[in-house]
Structures are given as C-alpha cells and as structure tokens.
C-alpha cells in the first residue's frame, strides 16, 4: 500500500506559507493517513460540499481507506472533476451528485439517488458552507438568509431526510459529522447536538461536531482573509504557532467516523479558538458571518 505513504502529497496541498511562529517546529503536521488500510471497506460515505477544500480532503482520505464515497455540491462540474480525480488517485470509484442543500425537494431527490447508487449511507458529513466577510452593520436580511439557508437549513434538510430513510429501513450505525467554524456555532451547537445524539441514539446513530479552528483553504481564505493581512495575527494567537491543515482535519474526521470511535456520541471536538479572539473588529471592521454548517 504505497499509496498510504504518499496520499497527502498528491491530495489537497497545504496552502500556508512561511508564516508559522517559532514554536511550530515542535508541532509539525503529519501528512499521512492515521488509520490502517481498509478501515472503511464496505462503508458508504456521503459528503456535502465535497468538491473542494475540506470536503475534498476528507473524501480523498475516506476513499483511500476503502469507503464508497458520494459527494454533492451545487456545482456539478466541480464535483464531477473532483470525483474523477479522487477515483483515479485511490482506485476507488467516487460518485458525484448535484445538490443545493437549501432546496428540501432537491435534497430528497439527492438522497434517493444516493441510496440507488450506493445504498444507505454509513457516514454523512455535513460540510456544505456559505461564507463571506462583512461589517456587521452592513449585513442585509438577504445576506443573513443566504448563509443560514445553506449552513443551518441545509444541514437540517440533509440530516432529517437521511435520518428518516434510515429509521424506516431500520439501519443503524449511521455517523453524522458536522464541520464548521464561526462564533455563532459556539452558542447554537452543543445543546442541539446532544439532543439529536440522545434522541436518535436508540436508532444506532451517532452525531458529533468538529470545530477545527483555522484551516487554510483557497475558497474560505480568499473570502475571509483576501489580503492575507490577518493570517499572521491568527497564528500568533494559536499555541502551536501554526494553522491546522486539511490533512489533519481529514484524519480527525476519519477517526470520528470510524468504528474506533463508536463510543463517541454527542461530542464537540474543538481546535484553536481563534475567531473569537484573533480578529479584532476595531482593526479590521469586519465580522465573519459564517464559515461552515451549524449542527442541528
């Protein structure tokens, strides 16, 4: 399995440059798969927002570990290209479906297609996101609605539709992972997450959340820090002295999705809390409206 040694060097590239703090030399990121080969053999994984960035990184790792992955995005051209790339890289077929998570009817059709193509999923990763940077006083109702329709309503639509199908099929062992960054999440997620974990645990479902802190990807940082002005300031406020990487996030997600973590349900895995303290409104006059999906 030479692939497992070289996987991340061919996957989503680390985007940060020489901005790490001195102490980062003690905390180098590992660029290889953490779990053993075939950890997800026979498993079906459904990832929203799987065409780029974090979604692409997680899909690549899960596919490399044997999962049959189905990725979804509004932009079908993007997910088709990504699916072909990952399939070629891992030798494991990845399927692409067009889905706008804001549209409950489209979500319903997507879930039907997912089940038809690959069967009922064992893993669902709600990664679809909408984000932009704006002074709070300039946020319009439409701007707010655009974000919440994706990251809140979209997550609800996907989770409810898949959850209901699995309850009907009496299929347990579903793991639903929510990935997000953003100050609003810290107030909404914990109790609602614990509610779902407790309520649907009897159906064999697990619900966990990753709050990864700053992971530099082209899509997110091109909108949230387009000039690169605040990256150094963020890094100065992170104890390890560097940003997290897509590869590290993918490994954490894979672990939580795996049978090695079958005892973990209703948990929130927290990375560096940079958003609440690392970006100063008085300096940049901006607030991040959101960077990833809310949990239910």
Secondary structure as UniProt FT lines:
FT   HELIX           3..10
FT   HELIX           22..26
FT   TURN            37..42
FT   STRAND          44..48
FT   TURN            49..51
FT   HELIX           53..64
FT   TURN            65..66
FT   STRAND          68..73
FT   HELIX           76..90
FT   STRAND          95..98
FT   TURN            101..102
FT   HELIX           104..118
FT   STRAND          123..126
FT   STRAND          133..134
FT   HELIX           136..138
FT   HELIX           141..148
FT   HELIX           149..153
FT   HELIX           154..169
FT   STRAND          174..179
FT   TURN            183..184
FT   HELIX           185..200
FT   HELIX           201..203
FT   STRAND          205..211
FT   HELIX           218..224
FT   TURN            226..227
FT   TURN            229..230
FT   HELIX           231..236
FT   TURN            239..240
FT   HELIX           246..257
FT   HELIX           259..261
FT   TURN            262..263
FT   STRAND          268..270
FT   HELIX           275..278
FT   HELIX           281..284
FT   STRAND          287..288
//
